Amino acid sequence: MFCMPHTEYEFASRTVNSCRRFHWIPSLQRPPCGPRTNVETYEGQHSANKASEVQKRTFGSAATHNQRNPAYSELNSDDVCYFKSILGDNGVVQDEDRIAVANVDWMGKYKGASQLLLLPKSTKEVSKILSYCNTRRLAVVPQGGNTGLVGGSVPVYDEVIVSLAGMDKIISFDNVNGILTSEAGCVLENLSTFVENEGFIMPLDLGAKGSCHIGGNISTNAGGLRFIRYGSLHGNVLGLEVVLADGTILDMLTTLRKDNTGYDLKHLFIGSEGSLGVVTKVAVLTPAKLPATNVAFLSCNDYTSCQKLLLAARRNLGEILSAFEFMDHHCIDLAIRHLEGVQNPLPASQYKFYVLIETTGSDESYDKTKLEAFLLRSMEDGLVSDGVIAQDISQASNFWRIREGISEASVKVGAVYKYDLSIPVEKLYDIVEEMRCRLGDNAEVLGYGHLGDGNLHLNILSSKYDDSILTQIEPFVYEWTSAQRGSISAEHGLGLMKAEKIHYSKSTEAVQLMASIKKLLDPNSILNPYKVLPQSVL
């Protein structure tokens, strides 16, 4: 049970044991943490044939391995000279070590063989690059912070990498309406710091915010930890500037809250993973920063209790509920083993499930009373077995570090098969238990995620990548999810990993319409090829 060491928080009408502390922290700001972005440097590779060999390796998905499209041209010295003429020598990278880092994703799962990394600093430069590549039919991969999990931001073969890292300027901020306009290469954490100093917050928060770019967030329609409170980027992005495959600059950079003039084209590019155009500027609506934040770390004996706790939180915490994250005990054990300095907030006993609840509001006293009453009632109802509320910034940081560090910890085991699924909440954990039955002692299965959004992160760990393990996972995981009318990608996108699996979540007619849009906007298919859509429909 919770214990309240300060007499002002004691309730005369309730009896509480002294075995557990019940803490409060006012105006809490969660510090950044997330997956490490320092990746191992790989030897550069300089031919499409060798890239094909890399692509045939098994990296967590049994996706069909497409051959390099022979319609694409191969890079030559004239191409490099042209790019230097518009970007200068510093904007054209051919150094093997620098290109090697850009060729591989942060987990080391997906690796391409690009020979050229371009660093434009303006929309006009991006336009000139794409216009030239479209004419020459050179395939292009737009790249932001390269923190994705499905191979969407790295080459498959020898595509030219266009990094938006040099386009990192904040253009304007409307401090009356909370509207931020910036270039696409701004790091999410930097934007968060900027708007917080203005009294606002970004509507999304990710474990990788120290590295990911806002353009990449929008291109993948990233969800994250604040989704339960502020919703999808489809609702928070007001305007975009996008460069199409032929170099056309599509100016949709409005900051209007209301605009019903024709089709709202920006939604085509939110979540399209750079396959329809390259996002260069963004206008985002940012919520006001509220002064009172509290974080609780709780334990539950079973998944049913987690579900009931979510329902109770929605009803009793309502407008102040800003995060509801769940983890099974395998996740906690993993984090404690592999994350430096992390401690179990509830070390006395082993529980099956853990829940992190965050509240954010404008009245510290009101919020405190509301959360306190909710937690005590939840314990009386048997939904919560134990728990603690952060007393200071260090404790709150530890709570969030556990949740946000699971992905980082998982890659330290060896091989990790990651699945990002949307499933009805009542059935969400069933796939975890079924996968454990299928794999037995061959792998460790973890389940965690954004319970308030019905979003499960299913991680399967083993010492090395093994085809025999993969065949037990796929296509079962996709078939099971489809049978529940779920989505095989809740927030990570499709990328290379799931491009051939889209039919598990979308109808044939829907996929055909997507292919028609792709052909209209990118008839030569130079933008992020082999990703998002099956090659058969293109």
Disulfide bonds with the S-S distance in Angstrom:
none
